[in-house]
Amino acid sequence: MALSVSSTSLLPVTTSLSPGKQNIEAQTLNGADQHSLVSAGPAAIYHPSEPLDTALPASSAIDTWVGRDQSQDFPRLAAIAAGAQTVLKGVFQAFEAGLSAAQPDLVGAKYGFTVEADGRLKVLDAAGDLSRSTIERLTTLLNQSSALKSAAVAFRDASIDMVDADSPWTGSYMGYYSLTNENFANTIDLAPLLKPFGSMAPQATSDGLFINQLAYKGERATQETELAMYARRGMATGR
């Protein structure tokens, strides 16, 4: 198709519109159309019964406790706790050797033990296999061993120092828990920590790790327990 391009102005073919000859007349609605018009409701219009509240809700502050950083003393305190555990393990093995000689009927008794807040040793019977008289005899024998009591208390104190030095969110995460003289007996069973790893039933083997016992039974640390720890140690603020 050829296109012709010219600079000459071209006038439109039609420059004005002629009026039409058809007249527009109003028509009367029939009965059906009138009924439809009357029955048709208006478009949906929202009329609120109460004025809309366009103001934004008031904001509120939420305090979040993050917790302390791991102390620079943590490696040293963790080493002290590990050393105290080694000493306690040796003393406990000597105690059980003496027990087999003096109280042979107690050999093989499945028991645990821990340290109460006052420093006394408490027998634990997690499996519920021990009689009342057996628990009483073991409790007496444990507390008659001054070496065992001393080593157990030393390990408890070192463990608390180690946990206090850790952080809830960095390091070894032991600071996620609150360990004190008062809740130690409900948290830590010393016996699994002192037996050869893997020589026990699966649950006891798991309890052979200090951090696992903290995770299973430990008291969750809060801002209040952290402040109490600082007060107990004479520290006004974090390390």
MARVOSE-684487 format. One line per field, with one value per residue (C-alpha): residue number from 1; z negated, y, x negated. Coordinates in steps of 0.001 Angstrom, whole numbers, plus 524288, in hexadecimal, padded with zeros to 5 digits. Layout:
// residues N
pos	NUM;...
Z	Z;...
Y	Y;...
X	X;...
END
This chain:
// residues 239
pos	1;2;3;4;5;6;7;8;9;10;11;12;13;14;15;16;17;18;19;20;21;22;23;24;25;26;27;28;29;30;31;32;33;34;35;36;37;38;39;40;41;42;43;44;45;46;47;48;49;50;51;52;53;54;55;56;57;58;59;60;61;62;63;64;65;66;67;68;69;70;71;72;73;74;75;76;77;78;79;80;81;82;83;84;85;86;87;88;89;90;91;92;93;94;95;96;97;98;99;100;101;102;103;104;105;106;107;108;109;110;111;112;113;114;115;116;117;118;119;120;121;122;123;124;125;126;127;128;129;130;131;132;133;134;135;136;137;138;139;140;141;142;143;144;145;146;147;148;149;150;151;152;153;154;155;156;157;158;159;160;161;162;163;164;165;166;167;168;169;170;171;172;173;174;175;176;177;178;179;180;181;182;183;184;185;186;187;188;189;190;191;192;193;194;195;196;197;198;199;200;201;202;203;204;205;206;207;208;209;210;211;212;213;214;215;216;217;218;219;220;221;222;223;224;225;226;227;228;229;230;231;232;233;234;235;236;237;238;239
Z	80000;8041C;7FB37;80068;7F7A9;7FAB5;7F37A;7F8CC;7EE78;7F137;7ECF5;7E6B5;7EF25;7E56C;7DD53;7D67E;7D22B;7D716;7CCEF;7CD27;7D121;7C6C3;7BB2B;7AD7D;7A647;79833;79718;78C2E;78434;784A5;77848;777B5;7791A;76E92;76526;76780;76520;7586E;7530C;75622;749BA;74943;749E9;73CF0;73475;7278D;71C51;71067;703A3;6FD14;7025A;707CA;6FF54;708A1;6FDE4;6FD37;6F105;6E66F;6E70D;6DB43;6D792;6D5EF;6CDC2;6D245;6C9AD;6D15F;6C67C;6C3B2;6CC4D;6C90B;6BED7;6C22A;6B62C;6BC0C;6C169;6B44B;6AC97;6B5FA;6B3E3;6A520;6A644;6AEBE;6A4CA;699A3;6A135;6A2FE;6946E;69115;69A7B;693AF;6862E;68A72;6902E;68346;67C0B;68472;682BD;67400;6752D;67C0B;670FC;66568;66B0C;67580;67628;67B64;686AF;69370;68D84;697C1;690E9;69362;68A02;6897F;6805A;678E2;67593;66807;66D96;669E0;673F7;67864;67E86;68B36;68F6C;69D08;6A0D1;69447;691D7;6844B;677AA;66D14;66470;66F98;6721C;663AE;662F4;66F26;66A38;65D6B;66418;66DE5;66369;65AB9;66535;662A0;66EB3;67764;67175;672E6;68109;6848C;67EA5;68584;6928F;69009;68CFD;698CA;6A196;69CF4;69F66;6AD1F;6B071;6AAEE;6B38A;6BFFB;6C8A2;6CC60;6DABA;6DD4D;6D8F8;6D390;6D0F9;6C2F8;6BEC3;6C46C;6B74E;6A939;6A04C;691BB;684DD;6834F;6904D;69282;68C48;6957A;6A152;6A081;69D8A;69AC6;69CAC;6ABA5;6AC98;6A55F;6AC90;6B929;6C4C7;6CC68;6C157;6BD7D;6C35A;6CE1C;6C510;6BAC2;6C55B;6C9C8;6BBAA;6BB6F;6C221;6B901;6C379;6C661;6B84E;6B883;6C4D3;6BF75;6B1B2;6B09D;6AC5D;6B775;6B4D0;6B4C4;6B2A9;6A466;6A263;6A90A;6A031;6947E;6990D;699EC;68C47;686F1;68C61;6884D;69655;69937;6A7F0;6B1E8;6B32C
Y	80000;80D3E;818FB;826C9;830E3;83F23;84BCB;85126;8529A;849E7;84E3F;84428;83EB4;842B1;84EEB;84EEE;84519;845EE;844C8;837E1;836E0;82CC2;83293;82D0F;82B04;82696;8197D;81549;80977;7FDCE;7F6FE;7ECDD;7F726;7FFA5;7F409;7F0DE;7FEF5;7FFE0;7F2E8;7F5DF;7FAA8;80511;801A2;7FCF8;808A4;806E0;80E83;80BCE;80BAF;811A2;81B33;814D2;815D4;8197B;81B28;810F1;80846;80CD3;8065E;7FF41;7FC70;7EE45;7EB8B;7DFEE;7D9CA;7D5C3;7D1DD;7D32F;7D072;7C522;7C91E;7C971;7C0BB;7B5DE;7AD80;7ADF6;7AACB;79FD6;799EA;79ABB;793CF;78926;78743;78690;77C43;77421;774BC;77128;765B9;7600A;761CC;75B9A;74FCE;74DF7;74F25;744A6;73BAF;73CEC;73AED;72DE5;72943;72E4B;72DA4;722F7;72299;73083;72D20;72F38;7380F;741FF;74F01;75CE7;76792;7762E;78178;78881;796F3;79428;78BD9;77E99;773C7;76EC2;76180;761C7;7566C;75A5A;74C83;74A35;73D45;7401B;73CF7;7472B;7402A;73F72;74E00;750DA;7482E;74E2C;75BE5;75904;752E3;75DF2;76862;760DB;76279;76FF0;76ED8;76C21;77726;780BF;77CEC;77D63;78AEA;78FC3;78AF9;79112;79E40;79D9B;799E1;7A578;7AE87;7A8FE;7AABD;7B88B;7BBFD;7B74F;7BE68;7BB23;7BDE0;7BC30;7B35A;7A64E;7AB80;7A67D;7B427;7B0C9;7AA09;7AE7A;7A554;7A81E;7A124;7A076;79A09;791EE;785BA;7866E;78853;7803E;771C8;76FF5;76133;7610D;76B49;76256;7557A;75144;7574C;74D08;74317;746B2;7461F;7502D;759E5;758C2;75A47;766C5;76B67;76951;77684;7820E;78AA8;7803D;77FFE;78EBF;78E06;7836A;78865;795D5;7A1F8;7ABB2;7B81C;7C502;7D31B;7D150;7C573;7CC83;7D851;7CF23;7C8E0;7D626;7D981;7CC71;7CF2D;7DD61;7E231;7EE0F;7EC00;7E231;7DE46
X	80000;7FAA4;7FB5C;7FB9E;7F563;7F78D;7F544;801F5;80C81;81820;82598;82E61;838FC;84397;841BB;84F0B;85915;866E4;871A3;878C2;886D5;88ABE;891F3;88F8D;89C34;89E80;8A524;8AE33;8A9B1;8B27B;8B73E;8AC69;8A1CB;8A806;8A89B;89A40;8965B;89DFA;89914;88AED;88463;87A06;86BA0;865F1;86301;85BB0;86164;858EB;8603F;8546A;84A76;83E5B;83247;8277F;81D4F;81286;81248;80937;7FBE2;7F670;7E867;7E427;7D81E;7D00A;7C5AC;7B9A2;7B08F;7A230;79679;78DA9;783B7;77552;773B1;77BE9;770AB;769C2;77618;779BE;76C44;76E23;77B48;77540;76A6C;7743D;77BDB;76F8C;76CA8;77AB0;77A3B;76E4E;77433;7810B;77A1E;77300;77FED;78655;77A99;77BF3;78A91;788D4;7800C;787FC;795C7;795B7;7A489;7A450;79B4C;7A278;7ACBC;7B09C;7B0A2;7ACF7;7A92B;7A85E;7A535;7AFD6;7AF50;7A9BA;79EB1;7A447;7A465;7B199;7B452;7BC0A;7C48D;7C8DE;7CCDF;7D475;7CD73;7C80B;7CEEC;7D036;7C667;7BC8A;7BDE0;7BBDD;7AFC0;7A9C2;7ACA9;7A5BE;79A04;7989E;798DD;78F6A;7850F;77F78;776DD;7828F;78A89;77F60;77CC5;78B33;78D12;780C9;785FD;79348;78D40;7843B;78FA2;7979C;78C0F;78AAB;79911;79928;78D89;7941F;79DE7;7ABF1;7A93D;79AA8;78FA6;79445;7A21B;7A245;7A631;7B382;7B5C6;7B54C;7ADBE;7AD2F;7AADB;7B993;7BCFF;7B0B5;7B6A1;7C252;7B996;7AD25;7AB7F;79D11;79C6A;79DBA;792F8;78987;78B66;78489;78B57;792EB;79324;7A100;7AE90;7B160;7B82B;7AD90;7A349;7A9E8;7AA2C;79B82;79A5A;79C06;7A22A;7AC6E;7B0F9;7B1E3;7BA2E;7C337;7C536;7BF1A;7C66D;7C7C8;7C031;7C77E;7C3E2;7C7B9;7BEEF;7B3BA;7B54F;7B5EA;7A946;7A2AA;7A785;7A2CA;79559;79534;795A9;79E11;79DCD;7990F;78AFB
END
